[in-house]
Amino acid sequence: MIAGLKVLTPGLQTTVQDLGRIGHQAIGVPVSGALDGFSLRLANALAGNPQGAAALEILLSGPTFEIVADSARVALVGTGANLSIRDMQPRMIPAGQSTMLRRGEVFEVGVGAQSACCYLAVEGGIAVPLVLGSASTYVRARLGGLHGRPLQKEDVVPLAMARASERRETRMPVPLPATREQPIRVVLGPQQEYFMPEAVTALLSAEFLVSREADRMGIRLEGPPLRHCGGWDIISDAIATGSIQVPGSGQPIVLLADHQTTGGYPKIATVVSADLPAIARCRPGDKLRFVAVAAEAAENLCRQAEHRFAELVAAIEPLAEPSAIKHALLFDENLISGVVSGLE
């Protein structure tokens, strides 16, 4: 029997993702990969995997799994997320640490209210075939992952290891901080000149609401319309992850991992790569503000984010062993200060 995670309930959208399908946009294949690559890489580090190993991306509501392997070590990363273990002694495991589960144990992933996504890594990785060099699921073309689609009830997610290694569990000493209040940094352009000057002012001064029209392709924002000058059609050109595309409605769309490879609407700005995880964690109803930075500053922010990631990985530490009652020590201690007769 294949070693895996049996899906009891799939959650809203749970897919296999890695760091993406690099090098194929020229033939119209999106990169895909994790919306929040920072969190996926941390989950893999906690599980003892290479950073880019395939893991499960869980959006908005979490799945429930049963272990159908001798044992499996899992690690969850996501702001406010947790694992609920259902057994004789139910327990809660917070995000940011690994835990080993045995055959037949059932666990539920709680995404939490602070982030739209979280990532579940399994020691050894998820054993799905690579398509164009990646395990990432691109649902629109049914590429990669498990049958090219989100997980469904009764699926078994195949694991590369049938038994977890014998080692102590690990944890991050501090949880990931919430990112909802931080302004999102952007580099203006590449078609800034297609917009009225007041549109750029509105982008950088107004507050935008994350609408319900949001998926892995992009997030439509609600706010003051960003008016074009001279029309909103351009000759289709390349799209980058984080591009803020503005169609005729004037309502901006932030393009994410599954974005199309080319597009014919002007792009007023591009989210810097260091802030893409913050965008990925946004839930419908969240509010966003934007601030412009120069391209050189965006490069420095990327380097700082990588430095922060390296610091977090270096700080991962063994989880303290559960405390046990030291009976011998108790027997040596005088725990009774005196005896009083019931006749007195």
DOVO-406927 format. One line per 2 residues: number of its first residue (from 1); their letters; for each residue x, y negated, z negated of N, C-alpha, C. Coordinates in steps of 0.001 Angstrom, whole numbers, always signed. Example, Ala and Ser with C-alpha at 12.3 -4.5 7.8 and 13.67 -1.06 7.14 Angstrom:
// residues 2
1	AS	+13190,+5690,-7800,+12300,+4500,-7800,+13200,+3300,-7800; +12850,+2250,-7080,+13670,+1060,-7140,+12900,-30,-7870 .
// end
This chain:
// residues 344
1	MI	+844,+1193,+0,+0,+0,+0,+881,-1245,+0; +496,-2254,+779,+1289,-3469,+881,+1261,-4233,-444 .
3	AG	+2420,-4779,-818,+2492,-5625,-2011,+1984,-7017,-1645; +1107,-7557,-2475,+584,-8867,-2116,-268,-9489,-3192 .
5	LK	-898,-10585,-2801,-1885,-11276,-3619,-3232,-11089,-2941; -4153,-10398,-3620,-5482,-10206,-3049,-6337,-11428,-3357 .
7	VL	-6993,-11952,-2333,-7796,-13159,-2479,-9182,-12779,-2996; -9509,-13225,-4205,-10847,-13020,-4761,-11765,-14174,-4390 .
9	TP	-11266,-15389,-4499,-11936,-16573,-3957,-10859,-17417,-3290; -11128,-18003,-2113,-10045,-18641,-1347,-9783,-20108,-1669 .
11	GL	-10679,-20762,-2421,-10533,-22199,-2574,-11011,-22911,-1326; -10973,-24248,-1349,-11468,-25030,-208,-10634,-24781,+1040 .
13	QT	-9327,-24940,+919,-8429,-24646,+2040,-7061,-24279,+1487; -6729,-23018,+1585,-5434,-22507,+1141,-4749,-21899,+2350 .
15	TV	-3568,-22397,+2674,-2841,-21914,+3852,-1386,-21630,+3499; -772,-20780,+4305,+671,-20538,+4203,+1385,-21692,+4902 .
17	QD	+2338,-22303,+4206,+3119,-23396,+4797,+4578,-23274,+4376; +5467,-23727,+5259,+6865,-23914,+4889,+7212,-25361,+5239 .
19	LG	+8437,-25634,+5658,+8810,-27022,+5962,+8544,-27404,+7410; +7898,-26531,+8171,+7410,-26941,+9475,+8089,-26282,+10656 .
21	RI	+7463,-26492,+11784,+7854,-25892,+13061,+8635,-26956,+13835; +9939,-26996,+13593,+10779,-28086,+14104,+11204,-27808,+15545 .
23	GH	+11167,-28862,+16380,+11774,-28772,+17704,+10854,-28412,+18840; +9522,-28465,+18620,+8602,-28038,+19676,+7563,-29100,+20037 .
25	QA	+7730,-30313,+19560,+6754,-31358,+19883,+6775,-31707,+21373; +7915,-31498,+22022,+8017,-31808,+23454,+7073,-30948,+24281 .
27	IG	+6673,-29786,+23760,+5727,-28935,+24479,+4348,-28989,+23822; +4122,-30015,+23006,+2798,-30258,+22441,+2471,-29508,+21179 .
29	VP	+3472,-28909,+20502,+3219,-28150,+19272,+3577,-29019,+18064; +2597,-29346,+17214,+2901,-30165,+16033,+3872,-29470,+15090 .
31	VS	+4520,-30265,+14254,+5458,-29719,+13271,+4714,-28930,+12199; +3543,-29410,+11780,+2794,-28795,+10666,+3690,-28745,+9421 .
33	GA	+3644,-27665,+8655,+4413,-27599,+7413,+3678,-28264,+6277; +4285,-28250,+5109,+3652,-28760,+3889,+3348,-30244,+4003 .
35	LD	+2166,-30639,+3541,+1851,-32059,+3429,+2795,-32739,+2440; +3089,-32051,+1356,+3973,-32556,+304,+5181,-31622,+216 .
37	GF	+6146,-31851,+1102,+7328,-30992,+1129,+8131,-31049,-150; +8082,-32175,-857,+8805,-32328,-2121,+8329,-31278,-3126 .
39	SL	+6996,-31144,-3262,+6444,-30201,-4234,+6654,-28753,-3799; +6539,-28478,-2497,+6795,-27119,-2026,+8220,-26694,-2340 .
41	RL	+9180,-27584,-2133,+10584,-27254,-2391,+10825,-27020,-3883; +10166,-27808,-4741,+10318,-27609,-6187,+9729,-26273,-6632 .
43	AN	+8562,-25922,-6062,+7952,-24634,-6413,+8885,-23487,-6038; +9502,-23578,-4874,+10441,-22544,-4452,+11659,-22491,-5369 .
45	AL	+12149,-23644,-5795,+13297,-23661,-6706,+12954,-22956,-8021; +11750,-23184,-8540,+11336,-22533,-9784,+11191,-21020,-9601 .
47	AG	+10751,-20604,-8408,+10570,-19176,-8148,+11876,-18475,-7788; +12945,-19253,-7569,+14228,-18658,-7198,+14380,-18425,-5712 .
49	NP	+13607,-19143,-4890,+13641,-18981,-3439,+14454,-20081,-2767; +14853,-19886,-1508,+15367,-21001,-717,+14296,-22090,-625 .
51	QG	+14733,-23337,-518,+13791,-24459,-566,+12701,-24371,+498; +13046,-23876,+1674,+12089,-23866,+2771,+11282,-22604,+2891 .
53	AA	+11302,-21731,+1898,+10547,-20482,+1974,+9047,-20763,+2066; +8338,-19856,+2721,+6892,-20008,+2858,+6212,-19868,+1503 .
55	AL	+5253,-20746,+1257,+4474,-20735,+17,+3026,-21036,+377; +2173,-21127,-623,+765,-21428,-392,+483,-22886,-721 .
57	EI	-106,-23581,+240,-571,-24952,+23,-2054,-24896,-315; -2431,-25526,-1420,-3788,-25428,-1964,-4364,-26834,-2023 .
59	LL	-5491,-27057,-1331,-6078,-28387,-1222,-7394,-28493,-1985; -7450,-29444,-2895,-8655,-29907,-3592,-9278,-28900,-4563 .
61	SG	-9521,-27659,-4159,-10034,-26665,-5115,-9232,-25383,-4950; -8953,-24726,-6083,-7983,-23642,-6072,-8580,-22266,-5855 .
63	PT	-7753,-21337,-5367,-8164,-19955,-5170,-7972,-19117,-6429; -8491,-17893,-6372,-8273,-16891,-7411,-7680,-15651,-6751 .
65	FE	-6632,-15093,-7381,-5916,-13951,-6810,-5843,-12813,-7820; -5690,-11606,-7282,-5343,-10432,-8075,-3990,-9916,-7603 .
67	IV	-3133,-9565,-8535,-1819,-9032,-8200,-1967,-7586,-7722; -1545,-7322,-6484,-1547,-5945,-5964,-108,-5554,-5614 .
69	AD	+765,-5796,-6557,+2173,-5397,-6495,+2545,-4917,-7892; +3690,-4251,-8013,+4115,-3832,-9356,+4174,-5038,-10277 .
71	SA	+4741,-6120,-9781,+4772,-7386,-10507,+5125,-8481,-9520; +4798,-9714,-9871,+5105,-10856,-9008,+5387,-12070,-9883 .
73	RV	+6432,-12775,-9537,+6755,-14018,-10251,+6239,-15184,-9407; +5409,-16028,-10004,+4823,-17153,-9291,+5222,-18453,-9991 .
75	AL	+5223,-19536,-9215,+5512,-20862,-9772,+4629,-21867,-9055; +3944,-22690,-9830,+3025,-23694,-9299,+3592,-25082,-9542 .
77	VG	+3509,-25941,-8524,+3916,-27342,-8680,+2804,-28227,-8136; +2408,-29196,-8924,+1390,-30160,-8536,+985,-30965,-9747 .
79	TG	+828,-32270,-9592,+483,-33126,-10720,-868,-32725,-11304; -870,-32333,-12579,-2101,-31963,-13263,-2598,-30562,-12972 .
81	AN	-1871,-29782,-12172,-2330,-28438,-11807,-1974,-27428,-12891; -2610,-26245,-12831,-2317,-25202,-13809,-2756,-23846,-13270 .
83	LS	-2249,-22790,-13911,-2669,-21417,-13640,-3458,-20903,-14834; -4619,-20341,-14571,-5426,-19735,-15624,-5344,-18224,-15453 .
85	IR	-4725,-17547,-16427,-4519,-16098,-16366,-5669,-15414,-17087; -6337,-14502,-16395,-7474,-13796,-16978,-7045,-12382,-17359 .
87	DM	-6882,-12140,-18624,-6591,-10791,-19098,-7143,-10642,-20511; -6661,-9632,-21251,-7165,-9414,-22601,-6957,-10628,-23488 .
89	QP	-5866,-11357,-23225,-5587,-12591,-23951,-5427,-13713,-22923; -6525,-14341,-22486,-6448,-15392,-21472,-5480,-16488,-21891 .
91	RM	-4765,-17020,-20923,-3802,-18081,-21223,-3714,-19037,-20046; -3212,-20218,-20336,-3051,-21265,-19333,-1568,-21541,-19156 .
93	IP	-1107,-21545,-17901,+288,-21864,-17589,+303,-23191,-16849; +934,-24227,-17390,+946,-25510,-16690,+1832,-25454,-15453 .
95	AG	+1569,-26343,-14524,+2444,-26477,-13361,+3844,-26841,-13835; +4835,-26422,-13041,+6205,-26768,-13375,+6961,-25684,-14093 .
97	QS	+6425,-24464,-14118,+7180,-23353,-14697,+6781,-22050,-13998; +7689,-21083,-14068,+7414,-19792,-13451,+6819,-18842,-14485 .
99	TM	+6132,-17826,-13979,+5610,-16787,-14861,+5496,-15494,-14078; +5695,-14369,-14765,+5607,-13065,-14118,+4278,-12412,-14466 .
101	LR	+3596,-11905,-13446,+2318,-11229,-13615,+2438,-9799,-13114; +1628,-8923,-13694,+1721,-7497,-13361,+483,-7034,-12596 .
103	RG	+618,-5856,-12023,-449,-5306,-11190,-1807,-5371,-11906; -2799,-5841,-11172,-4151,-5917,-11708,-4490,-7219,-12409 .
105	EV	-3483,-8014,-12759,-3779,-9288,-13419,-4399,-10258,-12415; -5312,-11055,-12916,-6042,-12015,-12101,-5702,-13418,-12580 .
107	FE	-5458,-14314,-11643,-5176,-15704,-12024,-5850,-16659,-11061; -6224,-17806,-11606,-6885,-18865,-10830,-6002,-20102,-10816 .
109	VG	-5928,-20755,-9669,-5162,-21990,-9542,-6109,-23167,-9734; -5796,-24017,-10697,-6543,-25257,-10895,-5763,-26419,-10317 .
111	VG	-6321,-27085,-9326,-5596,-28176,-8666,-5506,-29392,-9574; -6520,-29648,-10361,-6526,-30829,-11217,-7069,-32034,-10475 .
113	AQ	-7372,-33083,-11218,-8000,-34273,-10650,-7013,-35347,-10245; -5720,-35111,-10469,-4737,-36152,-10203,-4092,-36051,-8828 .
115	SA	-4330,-34967,-8122,-3679,-34779,-6827,-4579,-33933,-5942; -4498,-34167,-4640,-5294,-33388,-3690,-4681,-32034,-3393 .
117	CC	-3396,-31853,-3694,-2739,-30605,-3287,-1766,-30117,-4344; -1522,-28810,-4307,-470,-28216,-5113,+81,-27022,-4341 .
119	YL	+1197,-26453,-4829,+1917,-25419,-4089,+2248,-24256,-5001; +1935,-23050,-4518,+2205,-21827,-5252,+3286,-21048,-4500 .
121	AV	+4446,-20898,-5126,+5533,-20100,-4554,+5587,-18767,-5283; +5985,-17729,-4563,+6135,-16389,-5122,+7570,-15947,-4903 .
123	EG	+8188,-15415,-5935,+9584,-14971,-5822,+9739,-14018,-4631; +10739,-14293,-3800,+10962,-13497,-2603,+10269,-14048,-1381 .
125	GI	+9233,-14860,-1580,+8538,-15486,-470,+7360,-14677,+38; +6657,-15262,+995,+5473,-14661,+1616,+5896,-14058,+2954 .
127	AV	+5554,-12800,+3167,+6082,-12032,+4303,+5121,-12056,+5483; +4954,-13237,+6094,+4168,-13328,+7324,+5122,-13526,+8499 .
129	PL	+4738,-13113,+9705,+5624,-13275,+10857,+5866,-14762,+11180; +7064,-15069,+11651,+7375,-16426,+12086,+6844,-16632,+13506 .
131	VL	+6291,-17815,+13739,+5852,-18198,+15078,+6620,-19462,+15456; +7414,-19390,+16509,+8282,-20499,+16897,+9146,-20936,+15712 .
133	GS	+9644,-19948,+14987,+10603,-20209,+13924,+10028,-20646,+12600; +8696,-20618,+12441,+8091,-21112,+11201,+6912,-20239,+10798 .
135	AS	+6683,-20155,+9480,+5515,-19449,+8950,+4318,-20377,+8767; +4484,-21665,+9044,+3424,-22634,+8777,+2164,-22349,+9582 .
137	TY	+1023,-22605,+8941,-277,-22413,+9582,-699,-23698,+10275; -972,-23597,+11577,-1574,-24707,+12331,-2939,-24222,+12786 .
139	VR	-3963,-24587,+12014,-5293,-23994,+12174,-5886,-24292,+13541; -5699,-25506,+14064,-6343,-25866,+15331,-5932,-24958,+16486 .
141	AR	-4717,-24437,+16451,-4251,-23533,+17502,-4133,-22094,+17024; -4545,-21832,+15765,-4447,-20489,+15165,-3024,-19951,+15264 .
143	LG	-2069,-20813,+14897,-659,-20436,+14892,-182,-20195,+13470; +650,-19162,+13296,+1380,-18964,+12056,+513,-18532,+10889 .
145	GL	+1141,-18513,+9725,+448,-18160,+8490,-154,-16773,+8531; -1311,-16617,+7889,-2041,-15355,+7879,-3164,-15460,+8906 .
147	HG	-2928,-14872,+10081,-3900,-14872,+11179,-4234,-16286,+11664; -3332,-17237,+11430,-3519,-18587,+11942,-4672,-19357,+11335 .
149	RP	-5078,-19011,+10123,-6248,-19637,+9507,-6059,-19775,+8007; -6950,-20531,+7335,-6936,-20556,+5871,-7275,-19181,+5318 .
151	LQ	-6894,-18945,+4076,-7178,-17669,+3433,-8684,-17467,+3282; -9088,-16197,+3364,-10482,-15815,+3175,-10574,-14741,+2091 .
153	KE	-11764,-14596,+1532,-11997,-13565,+524,-11612,-12200,+1078; -10958,-11401,+253,-10498,-10046,+558,-9192,-10002,+1355 .
155	DV	-8679,-11148,+1796,-7334,-11154,+2395,-6324,-10656,+1369; -5236,-10082,+1864,-4087,-9774,+1019,-2894,-10519,+1587 .
157	VP	-2391,-11471,+824,-1219,-12249,+1247,+10,-11379,+1019; +712,-10967,+2074,+1827,-10026,+1897,+3042,-10697,+1259 .
159	LA	+3660,-9975,+333,+4834,-10485,-372,+6080,-9737,+76; +7204,-10440,+59,+8478,-9836,+476,+9042,-8917,-608 .
161	MA	+8608,-9083,-1863,+9099,-8260,-2966,+7934,-7571,-3653; +8063,-6261,-3879,+7016,-5507,-4563,+7156,-5570,-6075 .
163	RA	+8304,-6019,-6557,+8561,-6087,-7993,+9404,-7328,-8279; +9009,-8097,-9269,+9774,-9293,-9635,+11094,-8899,-10287 .
165	SE	+12074,-9752,-10143,+13371,-9497,-10765,+13267,-9656,-12276; +14199,-9019,-12990,+14234,-9128,-14447,+15085,-10336,-14823 .
167	RR	+14445,-11401,-15175,+15149,-12607,-15611,+14200,-13451,-16446; +14760,-14419,-17135,+13934,-15333,-17919,+13196,-16277,-16986 .
169	ET	+12051,-16739,-17442,+11296,-17701,-16663,+11965,-19073,-16745; +11636,-19922,-15794,+12232,-21249,-15736,+11141,-22317,-15744 .
171	RM	+11551,-23522,-16093,+10590,-24624,-16109,+11291,-25928,-15805; +10498,-26901,-15346,+10972,-28271,-15222,+10788,-28946,-16572 .
173	PV	+11792,-29676,-17056,+11662,-30281,-18389,+10627,-31389,-18454; +10320,-32021,-17313,+9299,-33078,-17296,+8360,-32811,-16126 .
175	PL	+7065,-33097,-16279,+6131,-32887,-15168,+6324,-33939,-14091; +5829,-33640,-12882,+5861,-34639,-11824,+5008,-35835,-12242 .
177	PA	+5497,-37043,-12025,+4695,-38214,-12390,+3543,-38415,-11417; +2471,-39029,-11907,+1369,-39408,-11025,+1838,-40524,-10103 .
179	TR	+1366,-40498,-8860,+1834,-41490,-7876,+712,-42369,-7353; -455,-42298,-7956,-1615,-42980,-7386,-1502,-44500,-7416 .
181	EQ	-801,-45039,-8392,-762,-46490,-8543,+355,-47156,-7750; +1290,-46377,-7228,+2411,-46998,-6539,+1994,-47500,-5166 .
183	PI	+2493,-48678,-4747,+2225,-49110,-3369,+2958,-48213,-2387; +2351,-47995,-1241,+2944,-47176,-196,+3801,-48068,+698 .
185	RV	+5058,-47699,+843,+5995,-48523,+1609,+5965,-48124,+3081; +5952,-49134,+3945,+5857,-48905,+5384,+6895,-49744,+6109 .
187	VL	+7279,-49264,+7285,+8058,-50058,+8237,+7084,-50519,+9313; +6996,-51804,+9562,+6057,-52326,+10546,+6439,-51858,+11953 .
189	GP	+5414,-51688,+12797,+5641,-51245,+14169,+5380,-49766,+14316; +5562,-49209,+15524,+6270,-49787,+16662,+5433,-50657,+17578 .
191	QQ	+4111,-50773,+17352,+3288,-51635,+18222,+2650,-52769,+17429; +3414,-53381,+16564,+2910,-54475,+15745,+2369,-55613,+16598 .
193	EY	+2979,-55839,+17775,+2583,-56958,+18637,+1201,-56760,+19259; +607,-55577,+19139,-730,-55327,+19669,-1820,-55787,+18712 .
195	FM	-1446,-56383,+17577,-2406,-56771,+16551,-2357,-58270,+16304; -3520,-58820,+15913,-3570,-60215,+15502,-2694,-60392,+14260 .
197	PE	-2064,-61562,+14097,-1226,-61775,+12905,-1971,-61522,+11600; -3273,-61884,+11578,-4037,-61665,+10341,-4255,-60175,+10055 .
199	AV	-4143,-59329,+11080,-4269,-57888,+10844,-3087,-57376,+10028; -1896,-57850,+10369,-712,-57441,+9606,-810,-57974,+8181 .
201	TA	-1277,-59213,+8032,-1469,-59779,+6692,-2455,-58943,+5886; -3561,-58523,+6532,-4565,-57713,+5834,-3989,-56358,+5417 .
203	LL	-3204,-55738,+6306,-2604,-54444,+5971,-1779,-54542,+4702; -1060,-55668,+4536,-115,-55795,+3431,-695,-56500,+2204 .
205	SA	-1957,-56926,+2281,-2526,-57641,+1133,-3816,-57004,+619; -4512,-56277,+1478,-5804,-55719,+1085,-5635,-54354,+421 .
207	EF	-6712,-53905,-200,-6758,-52569,-778,-7608,-51695,+132; -7134,-50499,+416,-7840,-49580,+1304,-8303,-48365,+504 .
209	LV	-9434,-47817,+910,-10023,-46654,+261,-9800,-45421,+1132; -9361,-44330,+507,-9226,-43064,+1226,-10627,-42505,+1455 .
211	SR	-11014,-42347,+2719,-12358,-41890,+3045,-12448,-40368,+2944; -13652,-39848,+3144,-13850,-38400,+3167,-13398,-37789,+4489 .
213	EA	-13131,-38639,+5465,-12617,-38145,+6743,-11101,-37974,+6610; -10721,-36897,+5966,-9307,-36639,+5691,-9056,-35147,+5816 .
215	DR	-7980,-34795,+6482,-7555,-33403,+6580,-6052,-33379,+6802; -5527,-32223,+7190,-4086,-32105,+7381,-3595,-32893,+8598 .
217	MG	-4495,-33289,+9476,-4099,-34090,+10637,-3911,-35558,+10265; -4781,-36075,+9401,-4657,-37475,+9033,-5720,-37902,+8047 .
219	IR	-5553,-39119,+7523,-6476,-39701,+6548,-6993,-41018,+7121; -8305,-41105,+7278,-8906,-42366,+7710,-9141,-43240,+6478 .
221	LE	-8724,-44496,+6579,-8877,-45435,+5471,-10025,-46397,+5750; -10640,-46884,+4668,-11713,-47863,+4767,-11232,-49163,+4141 .
223	GP	-11378,-50266,+4894,-10942,-51555,+4408,-11232,-52609,+5446; -10623,-53776,+5315,-10859,-54809,+6322,-10380,-54329,+7686 .
225	PL	-11151,-54566,+8753,-10719,-54103,+10074,-9434,-54810,+10511; -8541,-54032,+11082,-7272,-54564,+11583,-7462,-54845,+13073 .
227	RH	-7660,-56103,+13415,-8057,-56485,+14761,-6876,-56454,+15730; -7159,-55908,+16911,-6164,-55883,+17979,-6207,-57188,+18756 .
229	CG	-5186,-57438,+19511,-5215,-58536,+20477,-4977,-57922,+21860; -5915,-58144,+22784,-5731,-57628,+24134,-6051,-56158,+24298 .
231	GW	-6902,-55596,+23450,-7308,-54207,+23618,-6565,-53234,+22730; -7105,-52007,+22665,-6529,-51004,+21768,-6059,-49744,+22496 .
233	DI	-5989,-49799,+23796,-5460,-48662,+24564,-4025,-48940,+24969; -3164,-47983,+24734,-1785,-48085,+25211,-1454,-46808,+25972 .
235	IS	-383,-46834,+26731,+104,-45612,+27359,+539,-44668,+26246; +36,-43444,+26271,+337,-42497,+25194,+1837,-42379,+24982 .
237	DA	+2214,-42437,+23717,+3623,-42234,+23385,+3715,-41362,+22136; +4936,-41119,+21705,+5171,-40144,+20638,+4609,-40622,+19302 .
239	IA	+4153,-39657,+18511,+3630,-39900,+17163,+4619,-39339,+16153; +4871,-40095,+15100,+5691,-39618,+13981,+4787,-39386,+12776 .
241	TG	+5142,-38430,+11940,+4401,-38222,+10695,+4470,-39503,+9871; +3320,-39974,+9431,+3259,-41223,+8685,+2852,-42412,+9520 .
243	SI	+2744,-42244,+10855,+2286,-43345,+11704,+897,-43800,+11269; +677,-45111,+11252,-637,-45675,+10944,-1234,-46151,+12261 .
245	QV	-2109,-45327,+12793,-2724,-45568,+14086,-4042,-46300,+13880; -4353,-47260,+14758,-5578,-48048,+14587,-6408,-47967,+15865 .
247	PG	-7516,-47226,+15852,-8402,-47167,+17020,-9259,-48419,+17123; -10230,-48398,+18045,-11043,-49576,+18297,-11855,-50044,+17111 .
249	SG	-12176,-49164,+16177,-12944,-49557,+14986,-12174,-50501,+14075; -10844,-50535,+14220,-10019,-51348,+13340,-9697,-50684,+12017 .
251	QP	-10257,-49492,+11759,-9990,-48773,+10512,-8766,-47876,+10703; -7712,-48069,+9904,-6447,-47347,+10130,-6545,-45863,+9774 .
253	IV	-5729,-45067,+10457,-5611,-43633,+10208,-4139,-43323,+9960; -3834,-42768,+8787,-2461,-42347,+8485,-2318,-40904,+8957 .
255	LL	-1408,-40669,+9893,-1255,-39349,+10505,-303,-38488,+9686; -709,-37235,+9464,+12,-36335,+8566,+568,-35132,+9316 .
257	AD	+820,-34039,+8614,+1637,-32942,+9134,+1112,-32328,+10427; -206,-32215,+10581,-778,-31580,+11769,-1141,-32594,+12855 .
259	HQ	-548,-33771,+12807,-888,-34810,+13784,-570,-34372,+15211; -1319,-34956,+16149,-1047,-34732,+17558,+347,-35245,+17903 .
261	TT	+935,-34718,+18958,+2313,-35098,+19287,+2391,-36428,+20026; +1323,-36828,+20735,+1283,-38137,+21398,-75,-38766,+21143 .
263	GG	-140,-40084,+21277,-1405,-40771,+21064,-1468,-42076,+21832; -2698,-42530,+22133,-2895,-43719,+22950,-3457,-44903,+22212 .
265	YP	-3439,-44890,+20871,-3834,-46058,+20088,-2589,-46721,+19517; -2592,-48047,+19386,-1415,-48723,+18824,-1196,-48352,+17363 .
267	KI	+58,-48348,+16973,+450,-48007,+15603,+1022,-49264,+14954; +354,-49714,+13904,+727,-50984,+13279,+1922,-50833,+12350 .
269	AT	+2126,-49629,+11804,+3222,-49390,+10856,+3414,-47893,+10696; +4484,-47535,+9983,+4789,-46125,+9718,+5176,-45986,+8251 .
271	VV	+4539,-45050,+7555,+4869,-44791,+6150,+6280,-44221,+6072; +7088,-44714,+5141,+8456,-44205,+4992,+8402,-42761,+4496 .
273	SA	+9386,-41974,+4880,+9354,-40544,+4556,+9327,-40290,+3046; +9949,-41166,+2269,+9981,-40969,+816,+8596,-41064,+192 .
275	DL	+7645,-41731,+869,+6305,-41913,+311,+5266,-40984,+933; +5670,-40129,+1862,+4717,-39183,+2444,+4113,-38241,+1385 .
277	PA	+4893,-37750,+399,+4260,-36923,-641,+3151,-37666,-1390; +3340,-38958,-1642,+2312,-39725,-2350,+1040,-39824,-1514 .
279	IA	+1183,-39995,-215,+15,-40018,+673,-675,-38659,+654; +120,-37585,+708,-439,-36232,+749,-1258,-35925,-500 .
281	RC	-918,-36518,-1620,-1608,-36228,-2877,-2893,-37019,-3056; -3196,-37938,-2131,-4380,-38783,-2267,-5662,-37975,-2079 .
283	RP	-6637,-38290,-2905,-7958,-37668,-2821,-8953,-38682,-2268; -10039,-38221,-1639,-11076,-39167,-1218,-11515,-40051,-2385 .
285	GD	-11611,-41336,-2102,-11969,-42297,-3147,-10781,-42994,-3772; -9570,-42458,-3581,-8377,-43141,-4092,-8150,-44446,-3335 .
287	KL	-7483,-45380,-3992,-7198,-46690,-3383,-5714,-46786,-3048; -5438,-47400,-1905,-4065,-47536,-1435,-3745,-48993,-1149 .
289	RF	-2500,-49362,-1453,-1957,-50654,-1065,-642,-50406,-317; -316,-51276,+613,+884,-51119,+1422,+1823,-52306,+1226 .
291	VA	+3113,-52030,+1308,+4128,-53072,+1258,+5167,-52765,+2330; +5629,-53804,+3031,+6561,-53611,+4142,+8008,-53614,+3643 .
293	VA	+8815,-52726,+4227,+10255,-52702,+3966,+10971,-52605,+5316; +12235,-52970,+5326,+13041,-52851,+6538,+13427,-51390,+6767 .
295	AE	+13792,-51068,+8004,+14184,-49695,+8341,+15371,-49240,+7491; +16328,-50148,+7253,+17499,-49787,+6442,+17080,-49441,+5013 .
297	AA	+16111,-50193,+4470,+15620,-49890,+3127,+14910,-48536,+3102; +14173,-48222,+4186,+13490,-46925,+4267,+14497,-45783,+4233 .
299	EN	+15625,-45959,+4909,+16670,-44931,+4885,+17235,-44764,+3482; +17432,-45874,+2778,+17927,-45787,+1399,+16912,-45099,+489 .
301	LC	+15635,-45379,+695,+14594,-44736,-99,+14591,-43230,+133; +14833,-42819,+1374,+14920,-41389,+1680,+16086,-40755,+931 .
303	RQ	+17225,-41412,+938,+18383,-40878,+210,+18104,-40814,-1287; +17441,-41849,-1824,+17116,-41852,-3253,+16161,-40711,-3602 .
305	AE	+15181,-40434,-2717,+14246,-39339,-2961,+14969,-37994,-2979; +15933,-37822,-2075,+16705,-36577,-2053,+17582,-36454,-3302 .
307	HR	+18111,-37580,-3762,+18903,-37569,-4997,+18015,-37198,-6180; +16800,-37746,-6215,+15863,-37419,-7291,+15506,-35941,-7245 .
309	FA	+15293,-35406,-6046,+14972,-33987,-5925,+16126,-33141,-6471; +17356,-33482,-6102,+18513,-32727,-6585,+18606,-32792,-8102 .
311	EL	+18288,-33943,-8691,+18308,-34071,-10152,+17264,-33163,-10799; +16066,-33108,-10200,+15014,-32271,-10756,+15391,-30792,-10694 .
313	VA	+15966,-30375,-9569,+16374,-28973,-9435,+17483,-28650,-10437; +18440,-29566,-10586,+19540,-29336,-11525,+19050,-29270,-12970 .
315	AI	+17913,-29926,-13253,+17389,-29959,-14620,+16514,-28747,-14950; +16207,-27917,-13953,+15406,-26723,-14229,+16135,-25867,-15259 .
317	EP	+15409,-25426,-16262,+16033,-24732,-17392,+15272,-23460,-17736; +15940,-22514,-18401,+15231,-21304,-18832,+14133,-21650,-19827 .
319	LA	+13030,-20965,-19701,+11929,-21158,-20631,+12270,-20478,-21948; +12007,-21157,-23052,+12299,-20584,-24364,+11519,-19295,-24556 .
321	EP	+12169,-18311,-25150,+11493,-17047,-25440,+10366,-17285,-26446; +9246,-16574,-26303,+8160,-16731,-27282,+8670,-16443,-28698 .
323	SA	+8267,-17291,-29625,+8737,-17109,-31004,+8105,-15850,-31599; +8876,-15123,-32355,+8400,-13892,-32994,+8529,-14037,-34517 .
325	IK	+7649,-13369,-35234,+7718,-13395,-36700,+8909,-12562,-37154; +9775,-13151,-37952,+10950,-12451,-38477,+10580,-11822,-39821 .
327	HA	+10111,-10568,-39764,+9589,-9923,-40964,+10658,-9759,-42047; +11869,-9440,-41636,+12927,-9242,-42641,+13156,-10521,-43436 .
329	LL	+13145,-11663,-42753,+13338,-12936,-43432,+12186,-13209,-44396; +10953,-12890,-43975,+9801,-13102,-44847,+9907,-12263,-46116 .
331	FD	+10353,-10998,-45966,+10453,-10108,-47124,+11510,-10597,-48117; +12531,-11295,-47629,+13592,-11785,-48507,+13197,-13057,-49253 .
333	EN	+12138,-13720,-48790,+11753,-14987,-49397,+10730,-14759,-50513; +10790,-15618,-51544,+9793,-15600,-52606,+8671,-16538,-52195 .
335	LI	+7603,-15981,-51598,+6528,-16795,-51069,+5434,-17081,-52085; +5520,-16460,-53292,+4496,-16663,-54324,+5144,-17394,-55489 .
337	SG	+4566,-18554,-55814,+5165,-19351,-56879,+4746,-18903,-58250; +3676,-18133,-58345,+3218,-17676,-59657,+1986,-16831,-59526 .
339	VV	+1608,-16147,-60615,+424,-15288,-60620,-476,-15734,-61758; -1736,-15874,-61468,-2709,-16274,-62489,-3717,-15146,-62654 .
341	SG	-3932,-14716,-63867,-4896,-13650,-64137,-6303,-14166,-63941; -7163,-13299,-63403,-8548,-13689,-63238,-9282,-13791,-64560 .
343	LE	-8674,-13290,-65679,-9317,-13361,-66993,-9042,-14671,-67693; -8046,-15413,-67168,-7667,-16650,-67855,-8602,-17777,-67475 .
// end
